Amino acid sequence: MDLVVQMWRFLGERRKFWLLPIIVVTVLIGGLLVLAQGSVVAPFIYTLF
């Protein structure tokens, strides 16, 4: 949780709010790949990328 707080402070101080969508999409795709790794849908997820 400390990493999230530090990242938010960095974005606020440096006015780099345009990085926020990039970070969110990267985390969502990473989470999707981790969750789909052992499931039946894994072959279909990997064909998207």
Gaussian input, Z-matrix of N, CA and C with variables (Angstrom, degrees):
# hf/3-21g

backbone

0 1
 N
 C     1     B1
 C     2     B2     1     A1
 N     3     B3     2     A2     1     D1
 C     4     B4     3     A3     2     D2
 C     5     B5     4     A4     3     D3
 N     6     B6     5     A5     4     D4
 C     7     B7     6     A6     5     D5
 C     8     B8     7     A7     6     D6
 N     9     B9     8     A8     7     D7
 C    10    B10     9     A9     8     D8
 C    11    B11    10    A10     9     D9
 N    12    B12    11    A11    10    D10
 C    13    B13    12    A12    11    D11
 C    14    B14    13    A13    12    D12
 N    15    B15    14    A14    13    D13
 C    16    B16    15    A15    14    D14
 C    17    B17    16    A16    15    D15
 N    18    B18    17    A17    16    D16
 C    19    B19    18    A18    17    D17
 C    20    B20    19    A19    18    D18
 N    21    B21    20    A20    19    D19
 C    22    B22    21    A21    20    D20
 C    23    B23    22    A22    21    D21
 N    24    B24    23    A23    22    D22
 C    25    B25    24    A24    23    D23
 C    26    B26    25    A25    24    D24
 N    27    B27    26    A26    25    D25
 C    28    B28    27    A27    26    D26
 C    29    B29    28    A28    27    D27
 N    30    B30    29    A29    28    D28
 C    31    B31    30    A30    29    D29
 C    32    B32    31    A31    30    D30
 N    33    B33    32    A32    31    D31
 C    34    B34    33    A33    32    D32
 C    35    B35    34    A34    33    D33
 N    36    B36    35    A35    34    D34
 C    37    B37    36    A36    35    D35
 C    38    B38    37    A37    36    D36
 N    39    B39    38    A38    37    D37
 C    40    B40    39    A39    38    D38
 C    41    B41    40    A40    39    D39
 N    42    B42    41    A41    40    D40
 C    43    B43    42    A42    41    D41
 C    44    B44    43    A43    42    D42
 N    45    B45    44    A44    43    D43
 C    46    B46    45    A45    44    D44
 C    47    B47    46    A46    45    D45
 N    48    B48    47    A47    46    D46
 C    49    B49    48    A48    47    D47
 C    50    B50    49    A49    48    D48
 N    51    B51    50    A50    49    D49
 C    52    B52    51    A51    50    D50
 C    53    B53    52    A52    51    D51
 N    54    B54    53    A53    52    D52
 C    55    B55    54    A54    53    D53
 C    56    B56    55    A55    54    D54
 N    57    B57    56    A56    55    D55
 C    58    B58    57    A57    56    D56
 C    59    B59    58    A58    57    D57
 N    60    B60    59    A59    58    D58
 C    61    B61    60    A60    59    D59
 C    62    B62    61    A61    60    D60
 N    63    B63    62    A62    61    D61
 C    64    B64    63    A63    62    D62
 C    65    B65    64    A64    63    D63
 N    66    B66    65    A65    64    D64
 C    67    B67    66    A66    65    D65
 C    68    B68    67    A67    66    D66
 N    69    B69    68    A68    67    D67
 C    70    B70    69    A69    68    D68
 C    71    B71    70    A70    69    D69
 N    72    B72    71    A71    70    D70
 C    73    B73    72    A72    71    D71
 C    74    B74    73    A73    72    D72
 N    75    B75    74    A74    73    D73
 C    76    B76    75    A75    74    D74
 C    77    B77    76    A76    75    D75
 N    78    B78    77    A77    76    D76
 C    79    B79    78    A78    77    D77
 C    80    B80    79    A79    78    D78
 N    81    B81    80    A80    79    D79
 C    82    B82    81    A81    80    D80
 C    83    B83    82    A82    81    D81
 N    84    B84    83    A83    82    D82
 C    85    B85    84    A84    83    D83
 C    86    B86    85    A85    84    D84
 N    87    B87    86    A86    85    D85
 C    88    B88    87    A87    86    D86
 C    89    B89    88    A88    87    D87
 N    90    B90    89    A89    88    D88
 C    91    B91    90    A90    89    D89
 C    92    B92    91    A91    90    D90
 N    93    B93    92    A92    91    D91
 C    94    B94    93    A93    92    D92
 C    95    B95    94    A94    93    D93
 N    96    B96    95    A95    94    D94
 C    97    B97    96    A96    95    D95
 C    98    B98    97    A97    96    D96
 N    99    B99    98    A98    97    D97
 C   100   B100    99    A99    98    D98
 C   101   B101   100   A100    99    D99
 N   102   B102   101   A101   100   D100
 C   103   B103   102   A102   101   D101
 C   104   B104   103   A103   102   D102
 N   105   B105   104   A104   103   D103
 C   106   B106   105   A105   104   D104
 C   107   B107   106   A106   105   D105
 N   108   B108   107   A107   106   D106
 C   109   B109   108   A108   107   D107
 C   110   B110   109   A109   108   D108
 N   111   B111   110   A110   109   D109
 C   112   B112   111   A111   110   D110
 C   113   B113   112   A112   111   D111
 N   114   B114   113   A113   112   D112
 C   115   B115   114   A114   113   D113
 C   116   B116   115   A115   114   D114
 N   117   B117   116   A116   115   D115
 C   118   B118   117   A117   116   D116
 C   119   B119   118   A118   117   D117
 N   120   B120   119   A119   118   D118
 C   121   B121   120   A120   119   D119
 C   122   B122   121   A121   120   D120
 N   123   B123   122   A122   121   D121
 C   124   B124   123   A123   122   D122
 C   125   B125   124   A124   123   D123
 N   126   B126   125   A125   124   D124
 C   127   B127   126   A126   125   D125
 C   128   B128   127   A127   126   D126
 N   129   B129   128   A128   127   D127
 C   130   B130   129   A129   128   D128
 C   131   B131   130   A130   129   D129
 N   132   B132   131   A131   130   D130
 C   133   B133   132   A132   131   D131
 C   134   B134   133   A133   132   D132
 N   135   B135   134   A134   133   D133
 C   136   B136   135   A135   134   D134
 C   137   B137   136   A136   135   D135
 N   138   B138   137   A137   136   D136
 C   139   B139   138   A138   137   D137
 C   140   B140   139   A139   138   D138
 N   141   B141   140   A140   139   D139
 C   142   B142   141   A141   140   D140
 C   143   B143   142   A142   141   D141
 N   144   B144   143   A143   142   D142
 C   145   B145   144   A144   143   D143
 C   146   B146   145   A145   144   D144

   B1=1.4494
   B2=1.5256
   B3=1.3254
   B4=1.4619
   B5=1.5336
   B6=1.3222
   B7=1.4661
   B8=1.5318
   B9=1.3191
   B10=1.4687
   B11=1.5258
   B12=1.3201
   B13=1.4654
   B14=1.5224
   B15=1.3178
   B16=1.4624
   B17=1.5297
   B18=1.3306
   B19=1.4699
   B20=1.5281
   B21=1.3278
   B22=1.4621
   B23=1.5286
   B24=1.3370
   B25=1.4695
   B26=1.5216
   B27=1.3370
   B28=1.4666
   B29=1.5213
   B30=1.3424
   B31=1.4649
   B32=1.5229
   B33=1.3174
   B34=1.4615
   B35=1.5196
   B36=1.3140
   B37=1.4674
   B38=1.5184
   B39=1.3043
   B40=1.4624
   B41=1.5242
   B42=1.3402
   B43=1.4747
   B44=1.5295
   B45=1.3255
   B46=1.4632
   B47=1.5316
   B48=1.3277
   B49=1.4515
   B50=1.5255
   B51=1.3201
   B52=1.4602
   B53=1.5238
   B54=1.3458
   B55=1.4591
   B56=1.5276
   B57=1.3292
   B58=1.4605
   B59=1.5293
   B60=1.3407
   B61=1.4720
   B62=1.5298
   B63=1.3119
   B64=1.4630
   B65=1.5299
   B66=1.3303
   B67=1.4594
   B68=1.5238
   B69=1.3270
   B70=1.4677
   B71=1.5216
   B72=1.3201
   B73=1.4637
   B74=1.5288
   B75=1.3161
   B76=1.4603
   B77=1.5286
   B78=1.3267
   B79=1.4613
   B80=1.5270
   B81=1.3301
   B82=1.4629
   B83=1.5238
   B84=1.3126
   B85=1.4665
   B86=1.5230
   B87=1.3201
   B88=1.4607
   B89=1.5158
   B90=1.3232
   B91=1.4639
   B92=1.5138
   B93=1.3206
   B94=1.4632
   B95=1.5238
   B96=1.2993
   B97=1.4598
   B98=1.5239
   B99=1.3270
   B100=1.4700
   B101=1.5227
   B102=1.3279
   B103=1.4637
   B104=1.5297
   B105=1.3158
   B106=1.4619
   B107=1.5239
   B108=1.2945
   B109=1.4659
   B110=1.5251
   B111=1.3244
   B112=1.4531
   B113=1.5170
   B114=1.3082
   B115=1.4593
   B116=1.5250
   B117=1.3143
   B118=1.4625
   B119=1.5280
   B120=1.3208
   B121=1.4610
   B122=1.5239
   B123=1.2940
   B124=1.4712
   B125=1.5272
   B126=1.3288
   B127=1.4710
   B128=1.5231
   B129=1.3276
   B130=1.4591
   B131=1.5232
   B132=1.3265
   B133=1.4629
   B134=1.5223
   B135=1.3182
   B136=1.4532
   B137=1.5396
   B138=1.3195
   B139=1.4624
   B140=1.5180
   B141=1.3293
   B142=1.4711
   B143=1.5102
   B144=1.3154
   B145=1.4565
   B146=1.4942
   A1=111.08
   A2=115.44
   A3=120.13
   A4=110.63
   A5=116.77
   A6=120.59
   A7=111.13
   A8=116.21
   A9=120.51
   A10=110.33
   A11=117.00
   A12=120.99
   A13=110.47
   A14=116.93
   A15=120.28
   A16=111.43
   A17=116.75
   A18=120.08
   A19=110.40
   A20=117.17
   A21=120.81
   A22=110.47
   A23=117.20
   A24=120.52
   A25=111.17
   A26=116.62
   A27=120.38
   A28=110.84
   A29=115.57
   A30=119.36
   A31=111.05
   A32=117.52
   A33=121.22
   A34=113.07
   A35=116.92
   A36=120.63
   A37=111.78
   A38=116.45
   A39=120.21
   A40=113.14
   A41=117.23
   A42=122.66
   A43=111.28
   A44=115.74
   A45=121.54
   A46=109.89
   A47=116.61
   A48=120.81
   A49=112.26
   A50=118.03
   A51=120.16
   A52=111.38
   A53=117.85
   A54=121.20
   A55=112.58
   A56=116.97
   A57=121.08
   A58=113.41
   A59=120.84
   A60=119.22
   A61=113.08
   A62=117.36
   A63=120.68
   A64=110.15
   A65=116.48
   A66=120.77
   A67=110.63
   A68=117.20
   A69=121.09
   A70=111.04
   A71=117.54
   A72=120.93
   A73=110.66
   A74=117.39
   A75=120.86
   A76=111.28
   A77=116.94
   A78=120.88
   A79=110.69
   A80=118.13
   A81=121.15
   A82=112.00
   A83=117.64
   A84=120.56
   A85=110.47
   A86=117.03
   A87=120.37
   A88=111.95
   A89=116.80
   A90=120.78
   A91=112.13
   A92=116.70
   A93=120.76
   A94=111.08
   A95=116.98
   A96=120.23
   A97=112.04
   A98=117.00
   A99=120.11
   A100=110.35
   A101=117.05
   A102=120.38
   A103=112.05
   A104=116.96
   A105=120.33
   A106=112.74
   A107=117.63
   A108=121.01
   A109=112.40
   A110=117.98
   A111=119.68
   A112=113.51
   A113=117.77
   A114=119.13
   A115=111.67
   A116=114.26
   A117=121.37
   A118=110.82
   A119=116.90
   A120=120.48
   A121=113.14
   A122=118.24
   A123=121.58
   A124=113.07
   A125=121.47
   A126=119.02
   A127=113.36
   A128=117.07
   A129=119.72
   A130=111.63
   A131=117.02
   A132=120.74
   A133=109.92
   A134=117.12
   A135=120.70
   A136=112.53
   A137=117.61
   A138=118.30
   A139=111.97
   A140=118.30
   A141=120.55
   A142=111.52
   A143=116.66
   A144=120.55
   A145=110.09
   D1=-28.63
   D2=179.09
   D3=-63.89
   D4=-35.96
   D5=178.76
   D6=-62.89
   D7=-40.48
   D8=179.66
   D9=-65.14
   D10=-41.77
   D11=179.22
   D12=-64.90
   D13=-43.49
   D14=178.69
   D15=-64.11
   D16=-40.04
   D17=179.06
   D18=-64.87
   D19=-41.46
   D20=179.83
   D21=-64.52
   D22=-41.57
   D23=177.78
   D24=-64.26
   D25=-40.32
   D26=178.20
   D27=-61.44
   D28=-46.23
   D29=-179.98
   D30=-63.03
   D31=-38.23
   D32=-179.80
   D33=-69.98
   D34=-42.89
   D35=-178.39
   D36=-69.40
   D37=-42.80
   D38=-174.51
   D39=-89.44
   D40=-1.80
   D41=-178.56
   D42=56.92
   D43=43.50
   D44=-179.12
   D45=-106.96
   D46=47.70
   D47=-178.13
   D48=-68.37
   D49=-15.67
   D50=177.26
   D51=-69.33
   D52=-16.91
   D53=177.17
   D54=-77.30
   D55=-19.42
   D56=-175.65
   D57=-58.78
   D58=-47.06
   D59=177.80
   D60=-62.61
   D61=-34.98
   D62=179.16
   D63=-65.32
   D64=-43.10
   D65=179.66
   D66=-65.73
   D67=-42.94
   D68=-178.57
   D69=-63.72
   D70=-45.47
   D71=-179.88
   D72=-64.58
   D73=-40.63
   D74=178.70
   D75=-62.59
   D76=-43.12
   D77=179.15
   D78=-66.34
   D79=-41.14
   D80=179.14
   D81=-64.17
   D82=-43.38
   D83=178.77
   D84=-66.30
   D85=-40.91
   D86=177.13
   D87=-62.66
   D88=-43.43
   D89=177.38
   D90=-63.73
   D91=-39.37
   D92=177.89
   D93=-63.15
   D94=-42.15
   D95=179.52
   D96=-67.85
   D97=-37.67
   D98=178.69
   D99=-67.80
   D100=-43.02
   D101=-179.13
   D102=-69.09
   D103=-32.81
   D104=-176.41
   D105=-88.59
   D106=-1.10
   D107=-174.70
   D108=-61.63
   D109=-42.02
   D110=-176.95
   D111=-105.65
   D112=12.72
   D113=-175.32
   D114=-102.93
   D115=176.57
   D116=-178.95
   D117=-72.90
   D118=-25.85
   D119=-177.45
   D120=-80.28
   D121=-5.16
   D122=-175.93
   D123=-53.45
   D124=-46.09
   D125=179.47
   D126=-60.77
   D127=-32.26
   D128=-179.66
   D129=-76.12
   D130=-33.07
   D131=178.12
   D132=-68.78
   D133=-42.81
   D134=-177.49
   D135=-68.45
   D136=-25.76
   D137=176.87
   D138=-71.73
   D139=-20.60
   D140=176.88
   D141=-69.77
   D142=-30.23
   D143=-177.55
   D144=-105.18

